[in-house]
Amino acid sequence: MNLVEEFFKKENIYNEDYFEYVRNRVHYLPSNVSLDWFGCFPILDENNILIDFHIFVPTIKTEENKLVNIHEFYHGYELYNELGKVYIEDIEERERRAKSFERKYKHY
């Protein structure tokens, strides 16, 4: 997670509590599996309250793997800040923000 944490620090959104929280919620998969396996998955209660989430990312072996990690950890960062609230799924907007964050990394 060091690369991701360092990038969050550079972008001034690093939150130590967030990274501590996700340590046991991140699942590293082989880097050669389909992109369909990667993602950040919210867990909701019966009232649509966000109670947890899990992040599935590739082990970092390529530049593309780095971008997937940045992207999914950003989704997790947003979800972390929404814990305990009603979850509103706006996939297009969430993807736009994560892709924008990913593009920032490409400029470094």
N, C-alpha and C positions, 0 to 999 in steps of 0.2 A: 504494500500500500504506500510505500514511501514516495514513489513518483506522483501518485495521485495527491497525497497530502501536500507535497511540495508545491504542486500546481495550485491547489486551493489556497495555500499561503500566499503565493505570488498574486493571486486574484483577490486577496484580502477577504476571503469568505471562510477561511479555515476556522473550524469549530472543534476543539479537542473533544468535547462531549459527544459530538456526532461520530467522530472516528472511533471513539471508545465504544459507543453504542453498536456500531456496525461490525466491529471485529468478529462477533459470533454470528453475524447474519450474512456474511459474504461467503459465497461458495465459488471456489476457483475450479474451472473446468479446463480440460485440455484445449489448447489454442487451435487445434485443427477441427473442432466440432462446428457444426453449422451455426451461423449467427442467430438462428431461431431459438437456440438454447439460452442465449444471454438476455438479461433484462433485470428490471427492478419490479418486484411483485408485491403489491400492497395486500395486507391481511385486514379484513374488515369484520366488525361484529354484526349482529343482526340488525342494528340500527344504522348501518353504513358508516360507523365511526372507525377511523383508521387506528388500529391497535398495534400494528407491527408491519414489517416488510422484510423481504429478503432480496439480496442482490446476487445475480449469477453473472460472472465475468470470466474471460479467458485468462490463463496465465500469460504474463507479458513476455512475448518473444519477438513481436514485430511492432512496427509503428501502428498498424491497424489495431492490434491488441491494446495498445496504449490508449487509442482514441475510444475504443469500446469501454475501457475502464473509466476514463474521464466522463464519458457520456452517462454510464449507468450509476456511477457514484454521485453525479450531479442529480439524477433522478432521486437517488436515496436521500441526498441532502434536502431536497424539496419535501420529500415525504416525512423526513425526520421533523421538519418544522411544522408539519401538519398533524403530527400524532395527537390523538385525542379529539380531533375535529371530524366533522362530517366530510367524507371523501367525495370530492367532485372530480369525475374522470373527464378531463378535457385533453384527450390524447394529442390533438394537433398542437395545442398551445404548449403542453409539456415537452413535446418533441422539438418544437421551435426553440424553446429556451435551452434544452440540452444540446442541440446542434450548434446553437450560438456559442455556448460555453466551449464546446469541442473546437470550434473555429478559432477561438482565442488561443487554444493550445497550439494549433497549427502555426500561429504567428510567432511563437517563441523560437 
